[in-house]
Amino acid sequence: MSHQTGIQGSDELTAAFAKLYNSDDTRMLLILIENEEMVLSKTFPTQGSEAEDWDNCVLATADEKEPCYMIFRLDSRNASGYEFVLIAWSPDFAHIKKKMLYAATRATLKQTFGMLHLKAELFGTVTDDISYAGYQRHLVSEAAPPPLTEEEYEKAEIRKAETGVEIGASTKHQIATGVAFPVESKAMSALKDLKAGKITYVQMSLDLSKEEILLAESGSYHVDKIQSLVSDDEPRYHVFNFKHNHEGDTIESTVFIYSCPGFKCSVKQRMMYSTCKSPLIDVVEDEIKLELAKKLEIGESAELTQEFLYDQLHPAKTVFKQKFSRPSRPGKGGRRMVRGGQES
């Protein structure tokens, strides 16, 4: 709330604010609460730059037992004129009632002075908080990104890696095809065999030390067998030709599956597998010429079932339900003829 105490600024203070906005001569105003009113206690003239004047004005004013407000003029400007810092000084040794009074009136002071003129707001209980060095630390803190949880930090690292993968000697020759890590010849051969219909499944892994994508498994398997081949400890890439029946027809759909068992693997593994996923898909589609019907991600092997793949490829259609008009309320329908009868 902006008027928690009902204390307002004096006419002299309001007039001083109006002069301060574009004044080169005044560096700082000291404001106190006296007789249930905010009053101008002292005016500090400009002597040098903001860095030179700050401690001479602010620290010289800070009393170890008395709260106060200070409005310090910076050298920078905005569209409204000079920019200012509101300093709320509330020393540890001040009386608790005074500290509460100043804290509850601060919103009124900001409203009276005008938020458009304030670049920053500084609160201090010890002089180190309100020194010029303390003000600089405050600016750095305000500009810093908010703290992240471990999960948010890991996601940020993965996004960073996806947008800027380092290119070394081992990857330079593959840039034309968009591959972050080169795909070994065995894996490429297996993918070509899958396209030719010789096999139905290819699994690939990353060799982080060699910066290479390796063949981990290949063959012709049913979904249940593939489920047992999915690692629950390390990420993997899977390309599978899923043969199934749909509406009476036998269909073959090639799917790309990225399996990543969450926090069971290291941050580096998750980051690198996520980074290399899209370039590898480009190789499968553009170089091997495999048409991928779906690109999926799973967290654990138990998710990979016949039903899961079918539902991903053929999602259930939403059935439109016929809406019936509501019956008219009594007395709102057409007039009806009623014959009179006699009781028997």
N, C-alpha and C positions, 0 to 999 in steps of 0.2 A: 504494500500500500504506500501511497506517496505522502500521506499526511498522518503518520502513526501517532505523533505527539501533539499535533496542532500548532507547533512552533513555526513561525514564519520569519522571513528575513526583514530587517529594518529597511526603511526608505533609503537611508544612506548606503546600505549594502547593495540594494538593487541598482542605485545610481552608479556605484563603483563598478558593478558588473558591466553596465552599458558602456562605460568608458574603457574598460579593460580589453574588450574584444579586439580592438584594432590599435591599441596603444603600444608604442615601442618603449615608453619610459618606465612602465611598471612591470616588474618581474614576478611578484607574488603578493597574494593577499592572505592575511591571517584572519580566520573567522572563529569567533567564540560564541557560546550560548550564555547569555546573561539576561536575567529577569524574564525568562521564558521567551527570548527573542534571539535570532541569529544576528550578530552585530559584526561590523568591520573593526578589528582590533588594531591592525597595523598594515601598512603598505610598504613593500620593499622595492626600491628602484632597480632598474637594470644597470648592471656594472660591466658585464661581459657577455660571453655566450652562455647558453643554457647549461653546458657542462661546467663552466667556471662558476656560475651563480648558484647552482643547485645546492651544494652542501653548505655554502655560506648562508643561504636563506633557510633551507629546510632544517638542517641539523642544528643550526644556531637557535631555531625557534622551538624545537622539540623539548618540552619539559617532562621530566621523568615521572611527574605525578598528576599532570593536567592534560586531558584530552583536548584536541582542537581539530579544525579543518584548515587545510592550506590549498590554495588554488595557484598552481605554478604555471607560468606562461612558457611554452616551448618556442623555439625559433621557427618551427615548421608552421605552414599554413594549410587551410583547406578552403572550400568555397565560402565558408562563413567567417573567415578571418583567421586569426592565430589559433593554434591548437593548445589545449591545456591539460594538465594532469590534476585530478582531485586526489589529495592525500588526506586520508583519515587516520589521525594519530590517536592511538588508544593504548597508552603505556600500561604495563602489567601492574605497576604500583598505584595506579589511579583508583579512586573510589568506584566501587561497582555500580552505584547508582548513576554516576556521571558517565561511565562507559556505556551503560544501557541507554541513557538519554541521547548521547551522540550517535550511537548506532541506529536508534529509531528515527532520528531526524535526518540522517544522511540522504534518504530518498527525496525528501523535500528540498534539500540544498541542490541536489542534481537537477531537479525539475525547475527550480528558480533560476539557476545559472544557465541551463540549456544543454541537453545531451549532445546536440550537434557540435558543440565547441570542445567536448571532452574527447581526447584521444585515448586516455587510459585512466584507470582508477586504482589507487595504491592504498593498501591498508597495512599498518605497521604497529607492532607492540614493542619492538626494540629498534634502535636507530639504524641498525644494519638493514632492516627491511625497507627503510625510506631514504637511504642514501642514494646517490646517483648510480653507484654500482648495483644497488638493490633494484633500482628502476630498470636498469639494463637487463638484469636477470629476469625481471618480470616480463619484459618484452620478448625475450627468448622463450620463456615458458609459454606465453600466450601464442606464439607462432608455431610451437612444436605440435606435432600431431597427437591426438588423444592416445592414451595407453591402450595397448591391444592385449586381448587374451592370447593364450598360447595358440589356440585354434585360428584366431584371426591373423596372428603373426605368420603362421605357416601358410595360410591362404594367400596372404600378401606376397610372401616369398615365391610362391608358385606362380602367381600372376606376373610378378616381375620377371621371372625366368621365361615365361611363355612369350613375353613381348621383347626380350632381348637375350637370346641365347648366344653365348660366346662361341666363336668360330675358330677352331684350331686347324692344324695341318691335316688332321685325320678327317675333317669334315669339309674342307675347302672344295674338294673335287665333287662334292655331292650337292652344292648349293643350287645348281641348275634344276634339280628335281625337288628342291625344297626340303631335304632331309637334314635334320639337326645332327643325327648320328648316322654313319653309313650302315647299310644293311648288308650283312655278310652274304656270300654267294649261296651258301646252303639254304638260308632263309628265302632268298629270292627264287631259288629253284623250287622250293616247296610251294611257294605262292603260285608259281607258274603251273605246277602239277595240279594244284587245287583248281585253277582256272580251266585246265584241260580235262577235269573230271576224274583224274587218277586217284585223288585223295579228297577228303571232305573237311579236314581240320589241320590248321597250322597254329602253333603257339610260339610266341617270340618273347625274349627277355632282353634286358639291357646289361651290357658289360661296362660298368662305369669306369673301370680302370683303363680299358681299351677304347672307350667311347665308341661302342659298336652295338648294333642290334643283332642278336644271335637267334638261331633256331633252337627252340627248347623242346618241341614235340611236333610230330606230324603223323598223319595216318587217316584211316577211314573209321570214324567212331560214331556211336549213337550219343545222344545228349547225356544220358546217364553216365557213360564212360568219361565224357568231357568234364562233367561235374567233378569227378574224382581227380582229374588232372589240374584243376584250378587250385593254385596255391593260396592258402589262408594266411601266409606269412609274408609274401612278397608280391608286388604288382606284376602283371603280365598282360600281353596283348594276345588276342585270339581272333582268328578268321575262320568262320565255320559256314559250310554249305548246309543249311538246314532244310532237309527234305521232309515235307509234311503234306497232309491233305487239307484242302480248304474248299468247302461247298462242292464236294464231289470230284475236285481236280487235284492231281499231284503237283505240288509246287516246289521248286528249289529256290531258296532265298539265301544269298550270302550276307552274313552279318559280321560286323567288326565289334568285338567286345573288349573293353578295357576293364580289367579286374584290379581293384586296389583295396586291400584289407585294412583301410583306415589307419588307426594309430598303432597297429601291430608292426608296421614297417617304419623305417627312419624317415625324417623330414626330407633328407636329400633324395631318397628313393622316390618318394611321392612327387617331389618337385621335378626330378629329371624325367620320370615316366610321363607326367602330365605335359612337360615341355615337348617331348618327342612324339606324343600321340598324333597331333594334327599333321606334322610332316610325314609320318609313316602312313597315315591314311591317304595322303596325296600320292605316295609311291604306289600303294595298292590300287588306287583308282586310275591314276594317270599313266604310270609306267607298266604295271601288270595288266591294266585294263579290266580290272575286276569291278563289276557293278555292285555296289554295296546297297542292299535294301534297307539296312538300318545300322546305326552306330549307337552302341549301348555301353552303359557303365554299370558294374556291380561291385558290391562291397565284400561279398563272401561267396564261397562255392555253392552254398545251399540255395542261393537265388537263381542259379542257372538250371532251369527245368524246362521240360517240353511245354508246359502251360505258360511259363513266363515268355518264352520266345514267340509262341503263337499269339499271345495277347499283345505283344509289342508290334508284331507284324500285321495283325488283324484286330485292332481295337474294337470293342463292342460299340455298335451304333446306338445313338440315343433314340429311343422310341418316342415318337410324338404322341402325346395323350390328348384325345379329343376333349375339349372343354365343353360342358353342357351349360346352357343358359339357365340361370336361376329362375325358379317359378315365381310368378307374380305374387305380391303380397295379397292377402284377403282384401277384397274391395277394390282391387286395382285391375281386375280382369274385365272382360266384356259382360254386358248385362245378360242375365239369364231369366227365361220365363218360368215361373213356378206355378203349377196348378193348385188351386186350393182343394182340399179333400175333406171328407166327412168322417168323423170317428164312427166306427161300427160298434 
